[in-house]
Structure formats: structure tokens, C-alpha cells
């Protein structure tokens, strides 16, 4: 467990189907003290008035995304203060959003972009439980935007040929030297 430490916050992103939820769950299970913070789960706390990130009205969607990110960071800081390694599973589509996280997180951030490729992400999305599928047709644009915005930041981890367990094991071993951003 020398790769991810209690003093670290692991921020994991990637396109829909990249494996964020599965991998963060597996990494969290391997750490002695950890808390997995899932953006989708946190969004479900809004009982009435929820607007999807790409929904309408756009200004309300943007406000709720910012609220989600603030809440993820506040929870991560609280867990870190209590001696737990926080793992954030969230969609980070731009450098501006990444910088927002970095500004609010009080601990060292390890930033991992799960990048198995568009075809793999699309395939993985189709084999999910129907309740977990994410209908999304903007893979090419999102991939290009993420690479342009922060392609040189953190660890862009091609997991196409790895199982989720292999991916989790490598993150634990290698993240502290490959994923450091601050």
C-alpha cells in the first residue's frame, strides 16, 4: 500500500464506462481506512429539483454541478481530517473543473484519468445493468476536450487490457509517483 497514503486524496475520472465506480470501490476496499465518494450517489441526495449536468436549464445544471463538487471536496477534507483516505469518483471534463477541485481539497491530490479508449468505454456502458447505463453520444468530443484541457496532468492510465482488480492494484502501487498534481 505504499502508492496511496492516508494523507492523499485520490480523484478518479474518465469517460462514462471507463470504470470509475468499480475501480474506486476496489481501491477503497484494499486500503486500511478509506471513504469512497461517488458523485452520482451524492447527486441522488437531491430529492426534488435535480437537474442533470447536461440538462436544462443550463444555468441551474451548472449550479448543481458546482454544488456537487463543493460537497465532494468538503466530504473528502472531512474524511482526510479524520484519518481516512478519500477516493472521489467524479466526472472532471475540463481544466477549470480540475482546478476547482484542487483549490478546495486540503490534502495532496492524486489525479487518475482512467483512459481505456472510446470503444472500450462504449462497450462497457452497453454491458452495464440497464439502471446503471449512461446514455451519452459525446465520447469523441469529451475525449478530445479532456486531452486538450489536462492531457499532461496526473496519470492517464490506459486500462483497456486490465481487469478491474489489476487496475486497482496498480493504482495502489503506482499512483503516488504517477498521479501527483499538487
C-alpha positions, 0 to 999 in steps of 0.5 A: 500500500505504499502508492496511496497514503492516508494523507492523499486524496485520490480523484478518479475520472474518465469517460462514462464506462471507463470504470470509475465506480468499480475501480474506486470501490476496489481501491477503497476496499484494499486500503486500511481506512478509506471513504469512497465518494461517488458523485452520482450517489451524492447527486441522488441526495437531491430529492426534488429539483435535480437537474442533470449536468447536461440538462436544462436549464443550463444555468441551474445544471451548472449550479448543481454541478458546482454544488456537487463538487463543493460537497465532494471536496468538503466530504473528502477534507472531512474524511482526510481530517479524520484519518481516512483516505478519500477516493472521489469518483467524479466526472472532471471534463475540463481544466477549470473543473480540475482546478476547482477541485484542487483549490478546495481539497486540503490534502495532496491530490492524486489525479487518475484519468482512467483512459481505456479508449472510446470503444472500450468505454462504449462497450462497457456502458452497453454491458452495464445493468440497464439502471446503471447505463449512461446514455451519452453520444459525446465520447469523441468530443469529451475525449478530445476536450479532456486531452486538450484541457489536462492531457499532461496532468496526473496519470492517464492510465490506459486500462483497456487490457486490465481487469478491474482488480489489476487496475486497482492494484496498480493504482495502489502501487503506482499512483503516488509517483504517477498521479501527483498534481499538487 
